[in-house]
């Protein structure tokens, strides 16, 4: 569910100013829209990194049943 996705431990790594962007991204994925965003996050070492994330919903009989995604560290760019 959307709540499960948004309440996972991973959400705590998101830079606070980018949390609304990431939340909206997740909501749009669950609603069935593919999207790409760029946002900041804190690593376990406390570093601030930029990430580009691609997400795509997977459907079964017009219902989103899975989200497939990939992230890329773009900090050097």
Backbone as XML, in Angstrom:
<?xml version="1.0"?>
<chain id="A" units="angstrom">
  <residue number="1" name="UNK">
    <atom name="N" x="0.841" y="-1.191" z="0.000"/>
    <atom name="CA" x="0.000" y="0.000" z="0.000"/>
    <atom name="C" x="0.884" y="1.252" z="0.000"/>
  </residue>
  <residue number="2" name="UNK">
    <atom name="N" x="0.264" y="2.360" z="-0.308"/>
    <atom name="CA" x="0.993" y="3.625" z="-0.293"/>
    <atom name="C" x="1.567" y="3.908" z="1.091"/>
  </residue>
  <residue number="3" name="UNK">
    <atom name="N" x="0.810" y="3.617" z="2.135"/>
    <atom name="CA" x="1.301" y="3.848" z="3.498"/>
    <atom name="C" x="2.546" y="3.019" z="3.785"/>
  </residue>
  <residue number="4" name="UNK">
    <atom name="N" x="2.550" y="1.751" z="3.356"/>
    <atom name="CA" x="3.718" y="0.890" z="3.561"/>
    <atom name="C" x="4.941" y="1.463" z="2.865"/>
  </residue>
  <residue number="5" name="UNK">
    <atom name="N" x="4.755" y="1.960" z="1.645"/>
    <atom name="CA" x="5.868" y="2.524" z="0.890"/>
    <atom name="C" x="6.386" y="3.789" z="1.566"/>
  </residue>
  <residue number="6" name="UNK">
    <atom name="N" x="5.490" y="4.659" z="1.965"/>
    <atom name="CA" x="5.900" y="5.953" z="2.507"/>
    <atom name="C" x="6.367" y="5.887" z="3.952"/>
  </residue>
  <residue number="7" name="UNK">
    <atom name="N" x="6.102" y="4.802" z="4.648"/>
    <atom name="CA" x="6.518" y="4.706" z="6.042"/>
    <atom name="C" x="7.716" y="3.784" z="6.238"/>
  </residue>
  <residue number="8" name="UNK">
    <atom name="N" x="8.339" y="3.348" z="5.154"/>
    <atom name="CA" x="9.526" y="2.502" z="5.259"/>
    <atom name="C" x="10.710" y="3.282" z="5.804"/>
  </residue>
  <residue number="9" name="UNK">
    <atom name="N" x="11.703" y="2.562" z="6.313"/>
    <atom name="CA" x="12.900" y="3.208" z="6.864"/>
    <atom name="C" x="13.641" y="4.050" z="5.832"/>
  </residue>
  <residue number="10" name="UNK">
    <atom name="N" x="13.543" y="3.684" z="4.567"/>
    <atom name="CA" x="14.262" y="4.411" z="3.518"/>
    <atom name="C" x="13.858" y="5.883" z="3.469"/>
  </residue>
  <residue number="11" name="UNK">
    <atom name="N" x="12.615" y="6.191" z="3.816"/>
    <atom name="CA" x="12.122" y="7.565" z="3.719"/>
    <atom name="C" x="12.907" y="8.493" z="4.657"/>
  </residue>
  <residue number="12" name="UNK">
    <atom name="N" x="13.479" y="7.928" z="5.721"/>
    <atom name="CA" x="14.252" y="8.733" z="6.678"/>
    <atom name="C" x="15.570" y="9.224" z="6.086"/>
  </residue>
  <residue number="13" name="UNK">
    <atom name="N" x="16.027" y="8.621" z="4.987"/>
    <atom name="CA" x="17.282" y="9.043" z="4.366"/>
    <atom name="C" x="17.096" y="10.246" z="3.445"/>
  </residue>
  <residue number="14" name="UNK">
    <atom name="N" x="15.853" y="10.552" z="3.070"/>
    <atom name="CA" x="15.570" y="11.647" z="2.142"/>
    <atom name="C" x="15.869" y="12.991" z="2.804"/>
  </residue>
  <residue number="15" name="UNK">
    <atom name="N" x="16.546" y="13.854" z="2.080"/>
    <atom name="CA" x="16.800" y="15.216" z="2.553"/>
    <atom name="C" x="15.441" y="15.866" z="2.837"/>
  </residue>
  <residue number="16" name="UNK">
    <atom name="N" x="15.242" y="16.449" z="4.016"/>
    <atom name="CA" x="13.914" y="16.953" z="4.404"/>
    <atom name="C" x="13.241" y="17.870" z="3.382"/>
  </residue>
  <residue number="17" name="UNK">
    <atom name="N" x="13.990" y="18.755" z="2.742"/>
    <atom name="CA" x="13.381" y="19.659" z="1.765"/>
    <atom name="C" x="12.837" y="18.914" z="0.544"/>
  </residue>
  <residue number="18" name="UNK">
    <atom name="N" x="13.354" y="17.708" z="0.287"/>
    <atom name="CA" x="12.937" y="16.931" z="-0.883"/>
    <atom name="C" x="11.837" y="15.924" z="-0.571"/>
  </residue>
  <residue number="19" name="UNK">
    <atom name="N" x="11.456" y="15.807" z="0.698"/>
    <atom name="CA" x="10.436" y="14.832" z="1.086"/>
    <atom name="C" x="9.109" y="15.022" z="0.341"/>
  </residue>
  <residue number="20" name="UNK">
    <atom name="N" x="8.604" y="16.246" z="0.160"/>
    <atom name="CA" x="7.356" y="16.397" z="-0.596"/>
    <atom name="C" x="7.485" y="15.925" z="-2.050"/>
  </residue>
  <residue number="21" name="UNK">
    <atom name="N" x="8.624" y="16.172" z="-2.665"/>
    <atom name="CA" x="8.865" y="15.723" z="-4.032"/>
    <atom name="C" x="8.812" y="14.199" z="-4.110"/>
  </residue>
  <residue number="22" name="UNK">
    <atom name="N" x="9.505" y="13.535" z="-3.181"/>
    <atom name="CA" x="9.549" y="12.075" z="-3.178"/>
    <atom name="C" x="8.174" y="11.500" z="-2.849"/>
  </residue>
  <residue number="23" name="UNK">
    <atom name="N" x="7.477" y="12.104" z="-1.936"/>
    <atom name="CA" x="6.128" y="11.649" z="-1.584"/>
    <atom name="C" x="5.192" y="11.732" z="-2.786"/>
  </residue>
  <residue number="24" name="UNK">
    <atom name="N" x="5.249" y="12.827" z="-3.509"/>
    <atom name="CA" x="4.425" y="12.977" z="-4.709"/>
    <atom name="C" x="4.790" y="11.964" z="-5.779"/>
  </residue>
  <residue number="25" name="UNK">
    <atom name="N" x="6.088" y="11.694" z="-5.915"/>
    <atom name="CA" x="6.583" y="10.694" z="-6.857"/>
    <atom name="C" x="5.963" y="9.327" z="-6.542"/>
  </residue>
  <residue number="26" name="UNK">
    <atom name="N" x="6.011" y="8.943" z="-5.281"/>
    <atom name="CA" x="5.448" y="7.652" z="-4.862"/>
    <atom name="C" x="3.944" y="7.621" z="-5.122"/>
  </residue>
  <residue number="27" name="UNK">
    <atom name="N" x="3.253" y="8.690" z="-4.810"/>
    <atom name="CA" x="1.808" y="8.742" z="-5.043"/>
    <atom name="C" x="1.476" y="8.579" z="-6.523"/>
  </residue>
  <residue number="28" name="UNK">
    <atom name="N" x="2.251" y="9.226" z="-7.390"/>
    <atom name="CA" x="1.992" y="9.114" z="-8.833"/>
    <atom name="C" x="2.304" y="7.710" z="-9.350"/>
  </residue>
  <residue number="29" name="UNK">
    <atom name="N" x="3.348" y="7.080" z="-8.813"/>
    <atom name="CA" x="3.644" y="5.695" z="-9.202"/>
    <atom name="C" x="2.498" y="4.765" z="-8.818"/>
  </residue>
  <residue number="30" name="UNK">
    <atom name="N" x="2.027" y="4.882" z="-7.598"/>
    <atom name="CA" x="0.929" y="4.036" z="-7.124"/>
    <atom name="C" x="-0.337" y="4.297" z="-7.936"/>
  </residue>
  <residue number="31" name="UNK">
    <atom name="N" x="-0.500" y="5.525" z="-8.422"/>
    <atom name="CA" x="-1.663" y="5.865" z="-9.245"/>
    <atom name="C" x="-1.512" y="5.373" z="-10.687"/>
  </residue>
  <residue number="32" name="UNK">
    <atom name="N" x="-0.317" y="4.847" z="-11.039"/>
    <atom name="CA" x="-0.150" y="4.256" z="-12.354"/>
    <atom name="C" x="0.673" y="5.033" z="-13.347"/>
  </residue>
  <residue number="33" name="UNK">
    <atom name="N" x="1.439" y="6.014" z="-12.879"/>
    <atom name="CA" x="2.218" y="6.854" z="-13.786"/>
    <atom name="C" x="3.717" y="6.591" z="-13.635"/>
  </residue>
  <residue number="34" name="UNK">
    <atom name="N" x="4.404" y="6.357" z="-14.745"/>
    <atom name="CA" x="5.869" y="6.226" z="-14.736"/>
    <atom name="C" x="6.469" y="7.616" z="-14.620"/>
  </residue>
  <residue number="35" name="UNK">
    <atom name="N" x="7.609" y="7.697" z="-13.956"/>
    <atom name="CA" x="8.187" y="9.021" z="-13.736"/>
    <atom name="C" x="9.665" y="8.895" z="-13.360"/>
  </residue>
  <residue number="36" name="UNK">
    <atom name="N" x="10.377" y="9.991" z="-13.517"/>
    <atom name="CA" x="11.765" y="10.107" z="-13.090"/>
    <atom name="C" x="11.905" y="11.395" z="-12.292"/>
  </residue>
  <residue number="37" name="UNK">
    <atom name="N" x="12.601" y="11.311" z="-11.159"/>
    <atom name="CA" x="12.867" y="12.510" z="-10.352"/>
    <atom name="C" x="14.331" y="12.519" z="-9.938"/>
  </residue>
  <residue number="38" name="UNK">
    <atom name="N" x="14.773" y="13.667" z="-9.485"/>
    <atom name="CA" x="16.093" y="13.820" z="-8.879"/>
    <atom name="C" x="15.894" y="14.436" z="-7.501"/>
  </residue>
  <residue number="39" name="UNK">
    <atom name="N" x="16.571" y="13.835" z="-6.508"/>
    <atom name="CA" x="16.444" y="14.338" z="-5.144"/>
    <atom name="C" x="17.713" y="14.032" z="-4.360"/>
  </residue>
  <residue number="40" name="UNK">
    <atom name="N" x="17.796" y="14.611" z="-3.176"/>
    <atom name="CA" x="18.950" y="14.413" z="-2.310"/>
    <atom name="C" x="18.623" y="13.402" z="-1.215"/>
  </residue>
  <residue number="41" name="UNK">
    <atom name="N" x="19.671" y="12.716" z="-0.749"/>
    <atom name="CA" x="19.511" y="11.815" z="0.391"/>
    <atom name="C" x="20.804" y="11.775" z="1.188"/>
  </residue>
  <residue number="42" name="UNK">
    <atom name="N" x="20.677" y="11.321" z="2.421"/>
    <atom name="CA" x="21.832" y="11.142" z="3.295"/>
    <atom name="C" x="22.217" y="9.674" z="3.296"/>
  </residue>
  <residue number="43" name="UNK">
    <atom name="N" x="23.513" y="9.391" z="3.091"/>
    <atom name="CA" x="23.991" y="8.017" z="3.156"/>
    <atom name="C" x="24.153" y="7.607" z="4.620"/>
  </residue>
  <residue number="44" name="UNK">
    <atom name="N" x="24.453" y="6.329" z="4.851"/>
    <atom name="CA" x="24.698" y="5.853" z="6.214"/>
    <atom name="C" x="25.875" y="6.587" z="6.845"/>
  </residue>
  <residue number="45" name="UNK">
    <atom name="N" x="26.806" y="7.054" z="6.016"/>
    <atom name="CA" x="27.976" y="7.795" z="6.514"/>
    <atom name="C" x="27.666" y="9.272" z="6.754"/>
  </residue>
  <residue number="46" name="UNK">
    <atom name="N" x="26.444" y="9.695" z="6.460"/>
    <atom name="CA" x="26.062" y="11.080" z="6.662"/>
    <atom name="C" x="26.332" y="11.993" z="5.486"/>
  </residue>
  <residue number="47" name="UNK">
    <atom name="N" x="26.837" y="11.441" z="4.379"/>
    <atom name="CA" x="27.087" y="12.253" z="3.187"/>
    <atom name="C" x="25.768" y="12.634" z="2.521"/>
  </residue>
  <residue number="48" name="UNK">
    <atom name="N" x="25.729" y="13.811" z="1.935"/>
    <atom name="CA" x="24.579" y="14.232" z="1.155"/>
    <atom name="C" x="24.866" y="13.927" z="-0.303"/>
  </residue>
  <residue number="49" name="UNK">
    <atom name="N" x="24.005" y="13.144" z="-0.934"/>
    <atom name="CA" x="24.185" y="12.717" z="-2.318"/>
    <atom name="C" x="22.949" y="13.077" z="-3.117"/>
  </residue>
  <residue number="50" name="UNK">
    <atom name="N" x="23.119" y="13.262" z="-4.433"/>
    <atom name="CA" x="22.013" y="13.456" z="-5.361"/>
    <atom name="C" x="21.706" y="12.117" z="-6.022"/>
  </residue>
  <residue number="51" name="UNK">
    <atom name="N" x="20.428" y="11.813" z="-6.172"/>
    <atom name="CA" x="19.998" y="10.560" z="-6.756"/>
    <atom name="C" x="18.971" y="10.827" z="-7.850"/>
  </residue>
  <residue number="52" name="UNK">
    <atom name="N" x="19.118" y="10.143" z="-8.983"/>
    <atom name="CA" x="18.085" y="10.167" z="-10.027"/>
    <atom name="C" x="17.368" y="8.820" z="-9.923"/>
  </residue>
  <residue number="53" name="UNK">
    <atom name="N" x="16.051" y="8.869" z="-9.771"/>
    <atom name="CA" x="15.260" y="7.660" z="-9.578"/>
    <atom name="C" x="14.227" y="7.543" z="-10.693"/>
  </residue>
  <residue number="54" name="UNK">
    <atom name="N" x="14.203" y="6.377" z="-11.310"/>
    <atom name="CA" x="13.212" y="6.051" z="-12.333"/>
    <atom name="C" x="12.240" y="5.056" z="-11.714"/>
  </residue>
  <residue number="55" name="UNK">
    <atom name="N" x="10.960" y="5.284" z="-11.885"/>
    <atom name="CA" x="9.959" y="4.364" z="-11.367"/>
    <atom name="C" x="8.903" y="4.068" z="-12.416"/>
  </residue>
  <residue number="56" name="UNK">
    <atom name="N" x="8.426" y="2.816" z="-12.396"/>
    <atom name="CA" x="7.412" y="2.402" z="-13.360"/>
    <atom name="C" x="6.469" y="1.423" z="-12.681"/>
  </residue>
  <residue number="57" name="UNK">
    <atom name="N" x="5.166" y="1.670" z="-12.770"/>
    <atom name="CA" x="4.215" y="0.717" z="-12.191"/>
    <atom name="C" x="4.030" y="-0.493" z="-13.103"/>
  </residue>
  <residue number="58" name="UNK">
    <atom name="N" x="3.711" y="-1.621" z="-12.512"/>
    <atom name="CA" x="3.385" y="-2.842" z="-13.238"/>
    <atom name="C" x="1.918" y="-3.133" z="-12.950"/>
  </residue>
  <residue number="59" name="UNK">
    <atom name="N" x="1.168" y="-3.396" z="-14.018"/>
    <atom name="CA" x="-0.275" y="-3.601" z="-13.892"/>
    <atom name="C" x="-0.658" y="-5.063" z="-14.046"/>
  </residue>
  <residue number="60" name="UNK">
    <atom name="N" x="-1.742" y="-5.434" z="-13.385"/>
    <atom name="CA" x="-2.412" y="-6.708" z="-13.586"/>
    <atom name="C" x="-3.902" y="-6.393" z="-13.592"/>
  </residue>
  <residue number="61" name="UNK">
    <atom name="N" x="-4.503" y="-6.544" z="-14.766"/>
    <atom name="CA" x="-5.933" y="-6.240" z="-14.920"/>
    <atom name="C" x="-6.263" y="-4.822" z="-14.444"/>
  </residue>
  <residue number="62" name="UNK">
    <atom name="N" x="-5.538" y="-3.851" z="-14.987"/>
    <atom name="CA" x="-5.765" y="-2.421" z="-14.707"/>
    <atom name="C" x="-5.511" y="-2.011" z="-13.260"/>
  </residue>
  <residue number="63" name="UNK">
    <atom name="N" x="-4.787" y="-2.806" z="-12.525"/>
    <atom name="CA" x="-4.467" y="-2.491" z="-11.134"/>
    <atom name="C" x="-2.948" y="-2.525" z="-10.966"/>
  </residue>
  <residue number="64" name="UNK">
    <atom name="N" x="-2.394" y="-1.519" z="-10.303"/>
    <atom name="CA" x="-0.955" y="-1.510" z="-10.028"/>
    <atom name="C" x="-0.681" y="-2.574" z="-8.971"/>
  </residue>
  <residue number="65" name="UNK">
    <atom name="N" x="0.181" y="-3.528" z="-9.319"/>
    <atom name="CA" x="0.500" y="-4.616" z="-8.396"/>
    <atom name="C" x="1.960" y="-4.592" z="-7.942"/>
  </residue>
  <residue number="66" name="UNK">
    <atom name="N" x="2.771" y="-3.787" z="-8.619"/>
    <atom name="CA" x="4.190" y="-3.733" z="-8.296"/>
    <atom name="C" x="4.770" y="-2.436" z="-8.851"/>
  </residue>
  <residue number="67" name="UNK">
    <atom name="N" x="5.819" y="-1.964" z="-8.210"/>
    <atom name="CA" x="6.570" y="-0.813" z="-8.705"/>
    <atom name="C" x="7.995" y="-1.293" z="-8.996"/>
  </residue>
  <residue number="68" name="UNK">
    <atom name="N" x="8.473" y="-1.008" z="-10.197"/>
    <atom name="CA" x="9.846" y="-1.323" z="-10.559"/>
    <atom name="C" x="10.602" y="-0.006" z="-10.660"/>
  </residue>
  <residue number="69" name="UNK">
    <atom name="N" x="11.780" y="0.046" z="-10.080"/>
    <atom name="CA" x="12.526" y="1.274" z="-10.130"/>
    <atom name="C" x="14.016" y="1.050" z="-10.071"/>
  </residue>
  <residue number="70" name="UNK">
    <atom name="N" x="14.742" y="2.095" z="-10.378"/>
    <atom name="CA" x="16.197" y="2.081" z="-10.306"/>
    <atom name="C" x="16.670" y="3.471" z="-9.922"/>
  </residue>
  <residue number="71" name="UNK">
    <atom name="N" x="17.724" y="3.506" z="-9.139"/>
    <atom name="CA" x="18.295" y="4.781" z="-8.742"/>
    <atom name="C" x="19.746" y="4.873" z="-9.189"/>
  </residue>
  <residue number="72" name="UNK">
    <atom name="N" x="20.171" y="6.089" z="-9.487"/>
    <atom name="CA" x="21.537" y="6.338" z="-9.945"/>
    <atom name="C" x="22.096" y="7.526" z="-9.178"/>
  </residue>
  <residue number="73" name="UNK">
    <atom name="N" x="23.291" y="7.350" z="-8.607"/>
    <atom name="CA" x="23.955" y="8.447" z="-7.921"/>
    <atom name="C" x="24.466" y="9.423" z="-8.976"/>
  </residue>
  <residue number="74" name="UNK">
    <atom name="N" x="23.969" y="10.641" z="-8.945"/>
    <atom name="CA" x="24.360" y="11.660" z="-9.929"/>
    <atom name="C" x="25.088" y="12.834" z="-9.247"/>
  </residue>
  <residue number="75" name="UNK">
    <atom name="N" x="25.598" y="12.611" z="-8.059"/>
    <atom name="CA" x="26.240" y="13.668" z="-7.298"/>
    <atom name="C" x="27.353" y="14.357" z="-8.087"/>
  </residue>
  <residue number="76" name="UNK">
    <atom name="N" x="28.146" y="13.600" z="-8.819"/>
    <atom name="CA" x="29.265" y="14.171" z="-9.559"/>
    <atom name="C" x="28.827" y="15.001" z="-10.759"/>
  </residue>
  <residue number="77" name="UNK">
    <atom name="N" x="27.605" y="14.838" z="-11.169"/>
    <atom name="CA" x="27.101" y="15.597" z="-12.311"/>
    <atom name="C" x="26.665" y="16.954" z="-11.877"/>
  </residue>
</chain>
